[in-house]
Amino acid sequence: MISCEPEPFREIALGQIGQSYARLRLVHPQAESGMVGSLRQFGQIFPVVVVPVGEGYELVDGFKRLRALKQLGYEHVRARVVELSVPSLKAAMLALNRRKGAISDLEEAMVVHSLCREDGLSQVEAAVLLGRHKSWVCRRLSLMERLCEEAREDLRLGLICASIGRELGRLPRGNQPAVLGAILKYRLCSRESARLVSLLLQRPQWEWQNILTFPEPILEARNPPRPAPPQEGFSPAARLLLQKLRDVQRRICSLAQPWGEKGLRELTLEDWPAILSALEEMERALQDLKTRVSGRQPKEALGGI
């Protein structure tokens, strides 16, 4: 039961309020920016909620508001002070934000995980405290424990969104750091991350490293393919040859992208002869094809030479 102090609201210095429980909430950069704009225009309308701890306070609700107020240079914040135990405080974080629809399933999972693993509550006790069924607590706990520590931390910092976190949870924990690295490296959105995870789950694990080095099917879909030039008037042989040449061009371009300057520096002295030999053979084959095509080109097409 939440018990309030006699005065409903109090002006408290920002420096007196700790945010140790911010680790149980996710950072949403766009929402943070929107909060700054709202406070700049209208000021603080709704109070934050705090609990007294020693000579200071700990924040229960209003993490975005508090960060925005600090960014805008405020020195005091309007707060509602409540008396709560630590488990009840965490339950209040869910209750206060659930009414506003401002908490995700992953944030619920973070609170449940903290209650069960840090505060030592059983799943039944957590369910009673939160007013939920034990199966709900079990699902939320599983959702958090399927994620590797790197994914949990990036979620808290807002480097990845909740939907990407859910996609990572479909993979074995040991494979998640490498997949997370590819998602951040190529700045994959939620939809692209879901496609990447589905692609990996469809392929044997020995192929995963090559896919993550350069997820070509995902990146190719970012931009619609260039429209092919009109082929009316071309013979069937010409259309087939053009199709094959474009396929070779696409493959060469996709090879060159992951092997940038860094990749070349990692090659050893023993690697270079074989690679250079393969490139020279490719160059000779292309030159031979060009010579044969030029040799059979009619003089009328060459401008009467």
C-alpha positions in Angstrom: 0.0 0.0 0.0 1.4 3.4 -1.0 1.3 5.9 1.8 1.8 9.6 0.9 3.3 12.3 3.1 0.8 15.1 4.4 1.7 17.5 1.5 1.0 15.9 -1.9 3.8 17.5 -3.7 7.2 18.9 -2.8 9.9 20.9 -4.5 13.1 18.9 -4.3 16.6 19.8 -5.6 17.6 17.7 -8.6 20.9 16.9 -6.9 19.0 15.1 -4.0 17.3 12.6 -6.3 19.1 9.4 -7.2 18.3 7.3 -10.3 19.6 3.9 -9.5 16.4 2.3 -10.7 16.7 3.8 -14.1 18.5 0.5 -15.0 15.0 -1.0 -15.0 13.7 1.3 -17.7 14.7 1.6 -21.4 16.0 4.8 -23.0 14.0 6.0 -26.0 15.9 8.8 -27.7 12.9 10.1 -29.7 10.7 10.2 -26.6 13.5 11.9 -24.6 13.7 14.6 -27.3 9.9 15.0 -27.3 9.9 15.4 -23.5 12.5 18.2 -23.7 10.4 20.0 -26.2 7.2 19.6 -24.1 8.9 20.9 -20.9 10.5 23.8 -22.7 7.0 24.9 -24.0 4.8 24.1 -21.0 7.0 23.5 -18.0 6.6 20.6 -15.6 2.9 19.7 -15.4 3.0 16.3 -13.8 5.2 15.5 -10.7 7.7 12.8 -10.5 7.4 10.1 -7.9 10.2 9.5 -5.3 10.8 7.5 -2.2 13.0 8.9 0.7 16.3 7.1 1.1 18.6 8.4 3.9 19.0 12.1 3.5 17.9 12.0 -0.2 15.4 10.4 -2.5 15.3 7.7 -5.2 13.2 8.2 -8.3 10.3 5.7 -8.9 8.5 7.3 -11.9 9.5 10.2 -14.2 12.9 9.3 -15.5 12.4 11.0 -18.8 11.1 14.1 -17.1 14.0 14.3 -14.7 16.6 13.9 -17.5 14.8 16.6 -19.6 14.6 19.0 -16.6 18.4 18.6 -16.0 19.1 19.2 -19.7 17.0 22.4 -19.6 18.9 23.7 -16.6 16.2 23.3 -13.9 17.5 23.1 -10.3 14.3 21.8 -8.6 11.6 19.4 -9.6 8.0 19.0 -8.3 7.7 15.5 -6.7 5.3 13.3 -5.0 6.9 11.5 -2.0 5.8 8.0 -1.1 7.0 5.4 1.5 7.7 2.0 -0.1 9.9 -1.0 0.5 12.3 -2.0 -2.4 10.1 -4.7 -3.8 7.0 -2.5 -3.5 8.9 0.3 -5.2 9.6 -1.9 -8.2 6.0 -3.0 -8.3 4.9 0.7 -8.3 7.2 1.3 -11.3 5.1 -1.1 -13.3 1.7 0.0 -11.9 2.3 3.7 -12.4 3.5 3.2 -16.0 1.0 0.5 -17.0 -1.9 2.9 -16.4 -0.3 5.3 -18.9 0.6 2.5 -21.4 4.2 3.7 -21.1 6.0 0.4 -20.3 7.1 -2.3 -22.7 7.1 -6.1 -22.1 10.9 -6.0 -21.9 10.8 -3.3 -19.2 8.3 -5.5 -17.3 10.7 -8.4 -17.8 13.6 -6.3 -16.3 11.5 -5.5 -13.2 10.5 -9.2 -12.7 14.1 -10.3 -13.2 15.2 -7.8 -10.6 12.5 -8.9 -8.1 13.3 -12.6 -8.5 17.1 -12.5 -8.9 18.1 -9.5 -6.8 15.5 -9.4 -4.1 15.0 -13.2 -3.9 11.3 -13.4 -4.4 9.8 -16.6 -5.8 7.8 -16.4 -8.9 4.6 -16.9 -6.8 5.6 -14.1 -4.5 6.4 -11.8 -7.4 3.0 -12.7 -9.1 1.1 -11.8 -5.9 3.1 -8.5 -5.5 2.5 -7.5 -9.1 -1.1 -8.7 -9.2 -0.4 -11.1 -12.0 -0.6 -14.8 -12.7 2.5 -16.9 -12.1 2.6 -17.9 -15.8 2.9 -14.2 -16.7 5.9 -13.8 -14.3 7.4 -17.0 -15.7 7.1 -15.6 -19.3 8.6 -12.2 -18.4 11.5 -13.8 -16.5 12.3 -16.1 -19.5 12.2 -13.1 -21.8 15.0 -11.4 -20.0 17.1 -14.5 -19.3 17.2 -15.4 -22.9 19.2 -12.3 -23.7 22.9 -12.0 -23.3 24.3 -9.3 -21.0 25.5 -7.1 -24.0 22.0 -7.1 -25.4 20.5 -6.1 -22.0 22.9 -3.3 -21.6 22.4 -1.9 -25.1 18.6 -2.1 -24.5 19.0 0.0 -21.3 21.1 2.6 -23.1 18.7 2.9 -26.0 21.3 1.6 -28.5 18.7 -1.0 -29.7 15.0 -0.9 -29.4 12.8 -3.5 -27.6 11.7 -5.2 -30.9 15.3 -5.9 -31.8 15.8 -7.3 -28.2 12.9 -9.7 -28.8 14.4 -10.8 -32.1 17.8 -11.5 -30.4 16.0 -13.6 -27.8 15.2 -16.1 -30.5 18.9 -17.0 -30.9 21.1 -19.0 -28.5 22.7 -16.6 -26.0 26.2 -17.5 -27.1 25.5 -16.3 -30.6 23.8 -13.1 -29.7 26.9 -10.8 -29.2 28.1 -11.5 -32.8 24.6 -10.8 -34.2 24.2 -7.7 -32.1 27.5 -6.5 -33.4 26.3 -6.9 -37.0 23.0 -5.1 -36.2 24.9 -2.1 -34.8 27.6 -2.1 -37.5 25.1 -2.0 -40.4 22.5 0.0 -38.4 19.8 -2.5 -39.1 16.3 -1.4 -38.2 13.7 -3.7 -36.5 12.5 -5.2 -39.7 16.0 -5.8 -41.1 17.0 -7.3 -37.7 14.0 -9.7 -37.8 15.0 -10.7 -41.4 18.6 -11.3 -40.3 17.6 -13.5 -37.4 15.2 -15.5 -39.5 17.9 -15.9 -42.2 20.4 -17.2 -39.6 17.8 -19.7 -38.1 17.2 -21.1 -41.6 21.0 -21.7 -42.3 23.5 -24.0 -40.7 25.6 -22.4 -38.0 28.8 -22.8 -39.9 27.5 -20.3 -42.4 26.6 -17.7 -39.8 30.0 -15.9 -39.7 29.9 -15.3 -43.4 26.4 -14.0 -43.3 27.2 -11.6 -40.4 30.4 -10.4 -42.1 28.3 -9.0 -44.8 24.5 -9.7 -44.7 24.0 -9.2 -48.4 20.4 -10.2 -48.7 19.4 -7.7 -46.0 21.4 -4.8 -47.3 20.4 -5.3 -50.9 16.8 -4.9 -50.0 17.5 -1.4 -48.6 17.4 0.2 -52.0 15.2 -1.0 -54.8 17.2 -2.5 -57.7 18.0 -0.2 -60.5 15.6 -0.7 -63.4 17.2 -2.6 -66.2 17.5 -0.8 -69.5 14.7 -1.6 -71.9 15.6 -4.8 -73.8 13.2 -4.4 -76.7 15.0 -5.2 -79.9 17.7 -7.3 -78.2 18.1 -10.8 -79.4 17.6 -13.7 -76.9 21.4 -14.3 -76.8 22.0 -10.6 -76.0 19.5 -10.6 -73.2 21.0 -13.7 -71.6 24.6 -12.3 -71.9 23.5 -9.0 -70.3 21.8 -10.8 -67.5 24.9 -12.9 -66.8 27.2 -9.8 -66.9 25.0 -7.9 -64.5 25.1 -10.9 -62.1 28.9 -11.0 -62.2 29.0 -7.2 -61.6 26.7 -7.5 -58.6 28.7 -10.3 -57.1 32.0 -8.4 -57.5 30.5 -5.3 -55.9 29.2 -7.3 -53.0 32.7 -8.9 -52.5 34.5 -5.6 -52.5 32.3 -4.0 -49.8 33.2 -6.3 -46.9 36.8 -6.5 -47.9 37.7 -2.9 -47.4 41.1 -1.6 -46.3 40.9 -3.3 -42.9 40.2 -6.7 -44.5 43.2 -6.3 -46.9 45.5 -5.5 -44.0 44.5 -8.8 -42.3 45.7 -10.9 -45.2 49.0 -12.7 -44.7 51.9 -13.0 -47.1 50.8 -16.6 -47.9 47.3 -15.3 -48.9 48.4 -12.8 -51.5 49.7 -15.0 -54.3 46.4 -17.0 -54.5 44.2 -13.9 -54.4 46.3 -12.0 -56.9 46.3 -15.1 -59.2 42.5 -15.3 -59.0 42.1 -11.6 -59.8 44.5 -11.8 -62.7 42.5 -14.8 -64.2 39.3 -12.9 -63.8 40.8 -9.9 -65.5 42.1 -12.0 -68.4 38.7 -13.7 -68.8 37.0 -10.3 -69.0 39.5 -8.9 -71.4 39.2 -12.0 -73.6 35.4 -11.6 -73.7 35.7 -7.9 -74.5 38.1 -8.7 -77.3 35.9 -11.3 -78.8 32.8 -9.1 -78.6 34.6 -6.2 -80.1 36.1 -8.4 -82.9 32.6 -9.6 -83.9 31.0 -6.1 -83.8 29.8 -4.9 -87.2 31.7 -2.0 -88.7 28.4 0.0 -88.9 28.2 -0.1 -85.1 31.8 1.3 -84.9 31.0 4.4 -86.9 32.3 3.2 -90.2 35.8 2.6 -89.0 
